[in-house]
Amino acid sequence: MRRLLNHYITAAILSIILVACNSRSEPASARPGPPDKSGTFSTIRLSYADTNSAEWKQTLARLDSFYRVQTRAGFNGGVLIGYGGKIFYERYYGYADREARKQLDKNSAVQLASVTKTFTGASVLYLHQHKYLNIDDPVQHYLPSFPYPKITLRMLLNHRSGVPDYIHWAPRYLKNQRTPLYNDGLLKLMAQYRPPLEFKPDTRFKYSNTNYAVLASVIEAVSGLPYKDFMKRYIFEPLGMAHTFVFDPAEGLPEDATVSYKYNWVREPVMFADGVYGDKGIYSTPEDMYRWDQSFYQNKLLDNETMELAYGPCSFEKPGIKNYGLGWRMLCYPDGYKVIYHNGWWHGNNTCFYRFIKDNFTIIILGNKYNNGIYRQPTVLYSIIKNTDSAGDFDGEE
């Protein structure tokens, strides 16, 4: 994969201005944004040269105070805030394994849940960029047993396929719902029972985990590699993501992986959907996820043209700020600003990955004990960094 030199903004005024929301996104290069609507930049400066400054200490104190409240309310996980290619704030709270009294730390890998879709989507776009596939081809071109001839890869990527979510329909055809079902088995179920589409393809948006499970199988068919091996060879290892992997129930979890807990510290049991990957299944750490985030600024996987394709909103049937590109959720505001992000929720894991690409500013939150309040944390973190009372209403959807 093509590598460019890292160009970090080591001392700059933080203006977390969101990217213009239109069919062509801003190029994903890191550079300072324009002033906000008041005509002034943010009141807080992030300078890595002087960590003893009053402003720096005040911001860190506010962040730590916020997380003291969050941990009392049940937060168990890690948080990382990055700016300009450098880590501004990083903390870990609670247990990776409560029964063993093992504390969370920077090497504790958490199930990313649906944030996994950012990897699957980017991998498909990587293969598209290098002409190993075409996202406008029918899925049947790569997976002949796929039972819906009019659905393309693009419709899977932007959740406009109409394919129903396997989480809801697959259990009725399984004799044992505690035995993991893998992607090959899911495709066989789809071919055999052909669950009815929920709407005519490419007529509207509806989020479905099946879309990304099928895309993972496409990656395997095109590359000739198992999904977990493709991810390791082309993404995790080249980007230095040493604590990131695809979960295989047959192999179990490595030592550094976290246990998934319900809100009351009861372990989440393995069930049929844990074998399906592409829609979920990747474990990672906040630092590794920051490497993933930064790789886009450095064009290590995708070029700018492909990233603009990924960041372009695809569904306009319903009014509002919410939209979805190719592997990314986004918030498109009436004044033209945009947030690129993805959340996740699987078993007890709640995850947030928010990217303000205009300013190379990132918020990563990974929790391994169920806590719905995690999805409200990015709004507060944003407002603390900007030194404002309110940062707007970030979306909380999985």
N, C-alpha and C positions, 0 to 999 in steps of 0.2 A: 504494500500500500504506500501511496505517495506521502512523504513526510515533508513538512515545511518547518522552518525555524520558529520557535516560540517567541512571540512578541508580547510581553506583558506590560500592562500599564501599572507601574510600581508605585506611583504616587499621583493620584488624580482626584478631582472633585467628583463625588458620587452623585450622579443624577440618574436615578433609576427610571428612565423614560422608556416607555414601552414601544415596541416596534410598530411601524405603520401597518395597519390591517387592510391588506388588499390581496388580490390574487397572486401578486409577486411580492414576496417578502424581501426585507432588507438583506443584503449579503451578510452572511454570518461571520463577519470579521469584527474583532474587538476594537472599538474606538469610542471616544467620549461622545455622549449624546448631546442634543441641543438643550437650551434652557427649558424649564417647565412653563406652564401657561402663565405663571405670575411674572415671568421674565427674569427670574433668578434661579441660580442653581440651588441644590440642596444645601441646608445649613451645616451639614456635617462633612468633614473631609476625612478620608481614609488614607493615612500616611504610614507606610511601613517603616519609615526611617525613625520615627519617634513613638515607641509604644508606651512611653511614660507620660505622654501628653494628657492634659486634663480631659480633653474631648474623648480620647481613646478609652481612658479609664472609666469615664462616665457611661459610654456606650456598653462596654463590657459588663459593668455593674448592672445596668438595666437588663441586659440579656440574661445574666446569671439570676437576677431577681425574678424574672419571668419564669425561668425554668425551676426555681425553687417551688413556685406555685404549681407548675405543671407536674412535677414529681409527686407532690403531695396529693394531686388529683389523679395519680395513677400512671403517669407517663413513664415508660420503660423503653429506652432506646438511645440512639445517637443522633446528633445534629451537627451539621457543618454549614457554615456560610462562607462562600468564596467570592472574591472580587479581583478582577484583573489577573487571574491565574494564580493568586495566592490565597491561602486559607486565613480568613479573618477571625473566625470563631469556630471552635470545635469542642464538643463536650459529649460525655457518655454517662448514662444514668441507669442504675439497676442491674438486672441479671441477664446474662446470656443463658445460664442454666440455674434456675432457682434452687432446685433440689440439691445440686452439687455446690451451691453457694459460689458459683463462678460469675464474676463480675463482667459486665459488658466492657469492651475496650475497642480500640481502633481496628483490631483484627477480627472482631466478631461479625461474621457474615449473617445478614438478615435476608429472609425471603422477600424479594422485591414485589411480589404479587404482580399487578398489571403494569408496573413500571418496566417489567420484562418486555412489554410490547415495543418500547423504544429501541431495544436491541433487535428484535425480530424485524421490525419495520426498516431499520437502518440497514440490516443485512440484505433484505430483499432489494432495497434501493442501491446498495453496493453492487449486487449482481446485475441490476438493471443498468447502472452507470457503466459497467464493464461489458455490457452486451451479452451476458450469459442468459438473460431472460428479458422479456418486455412486459412491463406491468399492465399494458393494455391487452395482453393475450388472454384468452380464456384459461381458467384454471385447468380445464380438462387437457390442455396442451401439455401440461406437466404432470398432472395426476389423472390419468384416463378414467379411473373409477369414480371420480368426483361427479355426483349425479345431477349437477345443474349447469347445462351447457352455456348459458348466457352470462354467467358470472365471470368477471375478470379479476386479475390480481389486484388491480387498483381498487375495485369495489370491496375487496377484503381489507385492504390497507385503510380505507377511509370509512369502514363500517356502513357501507351502502349496499351490501349484498342481499340483505333479507334473510340470510341463513340463520336459523334459530340457535340460541345458545345451548350447547351440549350439556351444560350444568343442569338444565331443566328437563331435557327430553331423553338423554342417554340412560338415566337410572331405570326407566321402565323396561329396558331391554337387557339389563344386567342381572344375573342370578345372585351375584355377591357384590354389594356396593362397597365392601371394605377392601377388595382386591384392586390395586391400581390398574387403570386402563391407560394404555399408551396410544400414541398418535396413530399408529397403524391400525390398532383396534378400533379407534374412533372413526377412521375413514371407512373401515369395513361396515361399521354400524350405519354410517350415512349412506353407503352404497346399497346396503340391504334394505333399509327401512325408509330411506328417502324422506326425512321429516319435511313437512310442507314449509315452503318459504313464508315468511311473515308479511312480505309485500313484494311487488314487482321490483327486480333489481335496478338499482340506481335511481330510485324515485324518492328516497328519503334516507335519513340517518337513523340507525339503531345499533347501539353498542352490543357486540356479541363476541364472547370469548372464542367461539368456534372459528371466526375469521382468522385469528392469529395462530390457532392450533394448525389450521390448514396451511397457512403461510410457512410455518416451521417445516411441514412435510414437503412443501415446494422447495425450500432451501436444501433439504436432504436430497430430493430428486435431482436438482440441478448440480449440486456440488459433489454428489456421490459420497458425502460424509454424514454421519449422524449429527443431528442438530448440536448436541453438546460438544462434539469434536470440532465442528465448524466454528462455533463461538470461541472455543479455546484457542484454535489456531489463528483465526483471522481477527479476533477482537481482544479477548482477554490478555493473551500473552504479548501481542504487539504493543498494547497500551499499558503494559505493566500492571494489570489488574490481578495481582497475585492471590487475592482472597475472594475471587469471584468465580462462580461455577454454576452449572446447570444441575439441579437436583434430580437424582434418579432413586426412587424408592427402593429399588433392588440393591443399591449400593449403600444406602443410608447416608447420614450426614457426617462430614468430617469433624474433627475435634473442635475447630474454631467456629463452627456454625452455631447459631442460636436455636434454642427450642422455641416453638410457637405456642403461645399461651392464650387461653381465654381470659376475659377480664378478671376472673377470680383465681387465676394462677393454675387452672386445670389445663393440662397439656392437650393440644389439639391432636386427635388421632389421625393417622393416615387413612385416606379413603380413595374411592375410585378415581377422582379427578386429579389426584396428586401425581399420577403418572403422565398426564397430558402436559406438554410443554409448548412454549412459544407465546402463549397468552399469559403465562406466569412461569414459575419454576426456577428463575435465576436468583441466586443468593449473592449479595455483595455487601460492601462496607461503604460508609460515607466517603472515605478517602478514594476508594476505587471508583465510586460514582462521580467524584469530582474529576478523576482522570478521564472518565467517559465524557463528561461535560466539556472538558477542555479540548478533547480530541477534535471536536467540531470546529473550534476556532483555528486549529492547526492543520485542518484538512487531512487528517491522518486516515480517514475512512472515506468520507464523501467530499466531493468538490462543492463549490458554492452554488452552482446551478442545481445540483441534486438536492442540496439543503433547502434552497428556495422552493423546490417542488414539495419537499416534506412539510415545510412550514406554511404552505398555502392552504387557507380554509376551503373546505370542499362542499359544505352543506348550507343551503340558504333558504330552505323551506319554512323554517320557523324564525321569527325575529328574536333578537337578543344577542348577548355578547358571547355565548358559548359556541364553539365550533370544534372541528376535528380536521387535522391534515392527514398526512400519511405516517401514522405511528405516533402522533403527538396531539394532545388536547391543546386548546388555546382559548384565551379570552380576548375577544376583539371589541374594544370600546368605541362608542360613537364618535369620540374625538380622534380616532385613528390609531390608538395605541393597542399593543398586543402583548400578552404573556404566553410563552411557550412552556408547557408543563405536562406532567402526567402524575396521577395519584395511583395508589394500589391498595387493595384489600383482599387478603386471602388468609383464611383461618384467623389466627390472632394477629396477623401482621398488617399494620397500617403504614403506608409509605407516601412521601411527598417529594417531588423532584421539580422545582420551579426554576426557570431559566429566563433571565432578562437579557437577551442576547445583544441588544444594542449597547449595553454597558458591561458585558461579561461579568454579570452578577448572578449568583446562584444560591439557592436555598435547598438543602437536602435534609430530610428527616426520615429516619428508619426506625420503626418500633416493632417489637416482637411480642407485645402483650396488647390485646385488643383495647383500643382507646380511640373512639371516634373523634375526640377533641384534637387529635393530631392534625386533622385537615384544616383547622382554624389557626394553627400556629404560624404558617407563612405570612398571613396578614399582619400579625403582631410583630414578627421579626422585621418585616419590611418597614413598618412604621417606626420601630426603634432605630433602625439604621438610618432612615431618612429624618429622624428626629421630628416626627409629626404625630398628631393625635390619632390620625386615621389614615389607612392606606387603601381604602376601598374594600370591596367585598370579593375576596378570592373564592373561586369555586371549590366545593368540597366533594365533588363526585369521584367515585373510584374510577 
